Amino acid sequence: MPFQKEKDLIRAHHAAIAAARPENVAEKLAEHTHPDWHWRGMHPWHEQHGALAVGRAFWQPLLHAMSTLRRREDIFFAGRNQIDDFQSVWVVSMGHLMGLFDAPFLGLRPTRRIVMLRYAEFHRVAGGQIVETASFCDLLHLMRQAGQYPLPPQTGAHLVQPGPATHDGLLRTPQPEAEGARTLELVCRMIGAINDRTLYPRAEDELADTWHDDMVWWGPEGIGATCTIPRYIAQHQHPFRVQMTDRTFNGHIARLAEGHYGGFFGWPNLSLTPLGGYMGLPAGQRADMRVVDIYRRDGDKLAENWIFIDMLHFLKMQGLDVLGRAAEL
């Protein structure tokens, strides 16, 4: 059964984390990971190697801070990676880590209230172990919930973002191979249109080729969520394109699809120079964007898109310490 062993492994990994305490989380992580496990996280964790390092850097502080932490998963799928000619298998999970914010985390003051930390994970599985992981979470979104948001107002809406409108994102059983191929082809066509502006001089035509008119774009905090092609252009695409320059596409590490769902991540995906005004901030130095995109296809068009960007790293490269600023609020 395609990808079933890999999916079962990730579900077991999640169950082990759910049963962990701060003092034994490294042992739980080691149950399903390779000794040289390569873990990529967002700023301030960046790259870690091995369960002990990942546990100390990320999971121990998070479990200390968030009481009764639980995973509320909205999307789960697997597939072969187009980037390496479909040699490796990756499993994707997306949703929220929900807990009671009861102790300080990254300098943020606890609220003793529920918080929902948006997350997206890409796991490469080989030889019955997790050998590589990209773990993205939306720390600006957490800051907003905690009332310690350090940036100017964003163009889109702040929301605790739901999963797919169709409520069918948990692909725990095999899916028709042809459906995944259709999704991947559409995602690749959309990427091609973005990176070749000569194909569609008008943004409306570019988007209409691959997106439904009533598309929903669940953007990261700092930009926010929006819907419909015109509002997406006004509230994200246009500011991004006119307030950034010298954009370089660096490629992806993994790009895959299964059923109606697909996604990719890069490290970094983009390098660009802010001209001033983007996210309400002044012009800055050239910086990198590490990005996750996850998509839902509806028929022959994309209907929903969830975005994660390592905003703290992007801004840190420009000299802005967001965590330090938030801690002062």
FIKEVO-418894 format. One line per 4 residues: their letters; for each residue x, z, y of C-alpha. Coordinates in nm, 3 decimals, decimal comma. Each point is the difference from the previous one (the first is absolute). Example, Ala and Ser with C-alpha at 12.3 -4.5 7.8 and 13.67 -1.06 7.14 Angstrom:
as> 1,230:0,780:-0,450 ~ 0,137:-0,066:0,344
//
This chain:
mpfq> 0,000:0,000:0,000 ~ 0,164:-0,112:0,325 ~ 0,159:0,284:0,200 ~ -0,191:0,271:-0,187
kekd> 0,312:0,193:-0,103 ~ 0,131:-0,016:0,354 ~ -0,331:0,115:0,145 ~ -0,023:0,286:-0,250
lira> 0,351:0,109:0,096 ~ -0,087:0,019:0,371 ~ -0,321:0,188:-0,072 ~ 0,202:0,249:-0,206
hhaa> 0,249:0,028:0,286 ~ -0,282:0,077:0,243 ~ -0,143:0,259:-0,240 ~ 0,339:0,169:-0,025
iaaa> 0,026:0,021:0,380 ~ -0,354:0,140:0,018 ~ 0,103:0,279:-0,237 ~ 0,323:0,076:0,186
rpen> 0,094:0,294:0,220 ~ 0,270:-0,016:0,265 ~ 0,248:0,179:-0,226 ~ -0,042:-0,239:-0,296
vaek> -0,098:-0,331:0,160 ~ 0,343:-0,153:-0,064 ~ -0,041:0,069:-0,371 ~ -0,344:-0,161:0,004
laeh> 0,136:-0,305:0,181 ~ 0,277:-0,034:-0,259 ~ -0,251:-0,030:-0,286 ~ -0,078:-0,365:0,076
thpd> 0,290:-0,119:0,215 ~ 0,343:-0,142:-0,079 ~ 0,294:0,233:0,076 ~ 0,115:-0,251:0,266
whwr> -0,351:-0,049:0,139 ~ 0,024:-0,179:0,337 ~ -0,261:0,138:0,240 ~ -0,062:-0,151:0,343
gmhp> -0,195:0,218:0,243 ~ -0,081:-0,011:0,367 ~ 0,193:0,172:0,279 ~ 0,128:0,273:-0,026
wheq> 0,049:-0,032:-0,378 ~ 0,123:-0,359:-0,034 ~ 0,174:-0,070:-0,334 ~ 0,041:0,261:-0,273
hgal> 0,136:-0,024:-0,354 ~ -0,124:0,203:-0,295 ~ -0,286:0,244:-0,049 ~ 0,188:0,301:0,140
avgr> 0,073:-0,175:0,330 ~ -0,355:-0,138:0,033 ~ -0,149:0,339:-0,079 ~ 0,216:0,182:0,254
afwq> -0,047:-0,259:0,274 ~ -0,370:-0,079:-0,021 ~ -0,212:0,175:-0,261 ~ 0,120:0,361:0,039
pllh> -0,063:0,012:0,378 ~ -0,333:-0,178:-0,041 ~ -0,122:0,235:-0,274 ~ 0,113:0,304:0,199
amst> -0,195:-0,123:0,304 ~ -0,317:-0,135:-0,162 ~ -0,201:0,240:-0,212 ~ -0,212:-0,146:-0,283
lrrr> 0,156:-0,343:0,049 ~ -0,190:-0,270:-0,189 ~ 0,016:-0,376:-0,027 ~ -0,303:-0,203:0,106
edif> 0,088:-0,344:-0,127 ~ -0,183:-0,310:0,126 ~ 0,209:-0,291:-0,132 ~ 0,201:-0,029:-0,322
fagr> 0,133:-0,323:-0,146 ~ 0,308:-0,151:-0,165 ~ 0,169:-0,335:-0,027 ~ 0,320:-0,196:-0,036
nqid> 0,218:-0,037:0,306 ~ 0,003:-0,347:0,150 ~ 0,320:0,080:0,191 ~ 0,214:0,018:-0,315
dfqs> -0,176:-0,293:-0,171 ~ -0,251:0,232:-0,170 ~ 0,263:0,190:-0,197 ~ -0,081:0,359:0,099
vwvv> -0,327:0,192:-0,028 ~ -0,123:0,216:0,286 ~ -0,298:0,236:0,026 ~ -0,166:0,063:0,337
smgh> -0,200:0,307:0,103 ~ -0,165:0,061:0,337 ~ -0,227:0,266:0,143 ~ 0,035:0,345:0,156
lmgl> 0,174:0,324:-0,090 ~ -0,249:0,264:0,110 ~ 0,084:0,365:0,051 ~ -0,043:0,306:0,217
fdap> 0,271:-0,005:0,266 ~ 0,108:0,363:-0,039 ~ 0,373:0,003:0,084 ~ 0,232:-0,195:0,231
flgl> 0,101:-0,352:-0,102 ~ 0,266:-0,206:0,177 ~ -0,030:0,228:0,301 ~ -0,377:-0,044:0,023
rptr> -0,207:0,314:0,038 ~ -0,254:0,071:-0,277 ~ -0,370:-0,026:0,081 ~ -0,141:0,176:-0,311
rivm> -0,241:-0,293:-0,022 ~ -0,029:-0,299:-0,230 ~ 0,238:-0,283:0,076 ~ 0,018:-0,337:-0,175
lrya> 0,343:-0,160:-0,019 ~ -0,032:-0,377:-0,051 ~ 0,242:-0,124:-0,265 ~ 0,099:-0,318:-0,183
efhr> 0,241:-0,014:-0,294 ~ 0,171:-0,288:-0,180 ~ 0,161:0,101:-0,331 ~ 0,227:-0,226:-0,206
vagg> -0,026:0,086:-0,368 ~ 0,258:-0,100:-0,261 ~ 0,084:0,141:-0,340 ~ -0,286:0,248:0,010
qive> 0,124:0,166:0,322 ~ -0,047:-0,029:0,374 ~ 0,327:-0,144:0,125 ~ -0,088:-0,079:0,361
tasf> -0,266:0,117:0,248 ~ -0,101:-0,079:0,356 ~ -0,205:0,290:0,136 ~ -0,164:-0,055:0,338
cdll> -0,217:0,251:0,187 ~ -0,151:-0,001:0,348 ~ 0,157:0,295:0,181 ~ -0,142:-0,098:0,337
hlmr> -0,345:0,013:-0,159 ~ 0,075:0,354:-0,118 ~ 0,117:0,098:0,348 ~ -0,326:-0,129:0,148
qagq> -0,204:0,209:-0,244 ~ 0,209:0,307:0,081 ~ -0,056:-0,044:0,374 ~ 0,372:-0,058:0,061
yplp> 0,006:-0,373:0,079 ~ 0,299:-0,095:0,219 ~ -0,068:-0,364:0,098 ~ -0,220:-0,185:0,254
pqtg> -0,351:-0,120:-0,097 ~ -0,012:-0,281:-0,257 ~ -0,189:-0,328:0,010 ~ -0,196:0,046:-0,324
ahlv> -0,211:0,289:-0,127 ~ 0,121:0,323:-0,158 ~ -0,183:0,057:-0,329 ~ 0,050:0,175:-0,331
qpgp> 0,012:-0,331:-0,175 ~ -0,222:-0,072:-0,300 ~ 0,081:-0,204:-0,306 ~ -0,150:-0,340:-0,078
athd> -0,354:-0,073:0,112 ~ -0,071:-0,117:-0,355 ~ 0,118:0,329:-0,157 ~ 0,177:-0,193:-0,276
gllr> 0,364:0,054:0,090 ~ 0,104:0,210:-0,300 ~ 0,111:-0,265:-0,251 ~ 0,074:0,230:-0,290
tpqp> -0,087:-0,264:-0,261 ~ 0,133:-0,358:-0,037 ~ -0,123:-0,264:0,244 ~ -0,031:-0,379:-0,046
eaeg> 0,341:-0,152:0,062 ~ -0,148:-0,290:0,197 ~ -0,157:0,237:0,256 ~ 0,335:0,163:0,077
artl> 0,160:-0,343:0,036 ~ -0,270:-0,101:0,253 ~ 0,060:0,316:0,201 ~ 0,376:-0,043:0,002
elvc> -0,026:-0,365:0,103 ~ -0,228:0,092:0,291 ~ 0,229:0,280:0,117 ~ 0,299:-0,236:-0,012
rmig> -0,188:-0,265:0,196 ~ -0,087:0,257:0,264 ~ 0,369:0,106:0,024 ~ 0,102:-0,364:0,035
aind> -0,238:-0,051:0,291 ~ 0,135:0,306:0,180 ~ 0,360:-0,113:-0,037 ~ -0,064:-0,364:0,097
rtly> -0,177:0,000:0,334 ~ -0,001:-0,383:0,008 ~ -0,269:-0,010:-0,269 ~ -0,264:0,163:0,219
prae> 0,071:0,008:0,375 ~ -0,321:0,202:0,054 ~ -0,012:0,351:-0,147 ~ -0,371:-0,040:-0,078
dela> 0,068:-0,302:-0,222 ~ 0,291:0,169:-0,174 ~ -0,210:0,301:-0,093 ~ -0,313:-0,194:-0,092
dtwh> 0,195:-0,188:-0,268 ~ 0,056:0,310:-0,212 ~ -0,219:0,278:0,144 ~ -0,373:0,067:0,000
ddmv> -0,156:0,002:0,346 ~ -0,098:0,366:-0,042 ~ 0,339:0,108:-0,135 ~ 0,095:0,368:0,022
wwgp> 0,358:0,088:0,092 ~ 0,088:0,360:-0,077 ~ 0,308:0,027:0,221 ~ 0,243:0,291:0,018
egig> -0,034:0,278:0,254 ~ 0,167:-0,107:0,320 ~ -0,191:-0,329:-0,020 ~ -0,327:0,098:-0,170
atct> -0,275:-0,172:-0,194 ~ -0,206:-0,299:0,110 ~ -0,240:-0,259:-0,145 ~ -0,106:-0,365:0,047
ipry> 0,246:-0,276:0,086 ~ -0,052:0,017:0,380 ~ 0,048:0,378:0,019 ~ 0,301:-0,014:-0,235
iaqh> 0,160:-0,253:0,233 ~ -0,078:0,206:0,310 ~ 0,087:0,341:-0,141 ~ 0,303:-0,081:-0,211
qhpf> 0,124:-0,357:-0,041 ~ 0,018:-0,100:0,368 ~ 0,176:0,319:0,121 ~ 0,241:-0,022:-0,294
rvqm> 0,091:-0,361:0,067 ~ 0,032:0,014:0,379 ~ 0,165:0,343:0,026 ~ 0,265:-0,067:-0,267
tdrt> 0,270:-0,266:-0,006 ~ 0,272:-0,138:-0,229 ~ -0,202:0,079:-0,311 ~ 0,194:-0,049:-0,324
fngh> -0,173:0,007:-0,339 ~ 0,237:0,172:-0,245 ~ -0,207:-0,059:-0,314 ~ -0,162:0,230:-0,253
iarl> 0,128:0,209:-0,287 ~ -0,323:-0,020:-0,199 ~ -0,307:-0,224:0,028 ~ -0,268:0,005:-0,269
aegh> -0,371:-0,022:-0,074 ~ -0,253:0,085:-0,267 ~ -0,367:-0,086:0,008 ~ -0,125:-0,007:0,359
yggf> 0,280:0,223:0,128 ~ 0,353:-0,073:0,108 ~ 0,277:0,129:0,219 ~ 0,364:0,011:0,097
fgwp> 0,267:0,209:0,168 ~ 0,334:-0,065:0,163 ~ 0,300:0,212:0,102 ~ -0,016:-0,108:0,276
nlsl> -0,253:-0,283:0,018 ~ 0,061:-0,079:0,367 ~ 0,258:0,041:0,273 ~ -0,112:-0,046:0,361
tplg> 0,054:0,105:0,360 ~ -0,275:0,175:0,202 ~ -0,048:-0,152:0,345 ~ -0,204:0,294:0,132
gymg> -0,365:0,092:-0,033 ~ -0,022:0,002:-0,378 ~ -0,164:0,325:-0,114 ~ 0,003:0,096:0,370
lpag> 0,378:0,040:-0,007 ~ 0,278:-0,149:0,215 ~ 0,235:-0,278:-0,103 ~ 0,244:0,106:-0,267
qrad> 0,292:-0,098:-0,215 ~ -0,030:-0,235:-0,296 ~ -0,145:0,193:-0,294 ~ -0,126:-0,037:-0,356
mrvv> -0,350:0,027:-0,140 ~ -0,042:0,114:-0,360 ~ -0,351:-0,111:-0,093 ~ -0,252:0,020:-0,285
diyr> -0,296:-0,238:-0,012 ~ -0,278:0,037:-0,258 ~ -0,285:-0,253:-0,016 ~ -0,344:-0,048:-0,150
rdgd> -0,106:-0,358:-0,064 ~ -0,368:-0,094:0,013 ~ -0,055:-0,350:-0,139 ~ 0,248:-0,236:0,163
klae> 0,076:0,219:0,304 ~ 0,163:0,335:0,073 ~ -0,252:0,265:0,097 ~ 0,191:0,326:0,047
nwif> 0,360:0,093:0,077 ~ 0,163:0,344:-0,002 ~ 0,327:0,030:0,195 ~ 0,275:0,261:-0,008
idml> 0,297:-0,020:0,237 ~ 0,290:0,243:0,027 ~ -0,073:0,051:0,369 ~ 0,226:0,305:0,027
hflk> 0,300:-0,202:-0,120 ~ -0,091:-0,295:0,226 ~ -0,016:0,230:0,304 ~ 0,304:0,206:-0,102
mqgl> 0,210:-0,320:0,006 ~ -0,109:-0,033:0,364 ~ 0,106:0,356:0,084 ~ -0,342:0,168:-0,022
dvlg> -0,013:0,306:-0,230 ~ -0,374:0,019:-0,072 ~ 0,027:0,309:-0,221 ~ 0,193:0,184:0,269
raae> -0,255:-0,099:0,264 ~ -0,294:0,107:-0,220 ~ 0,159:0,339:-0,068 ~ 0,004:0,068:0,374
l> -0,375:-0,061:0,047
//
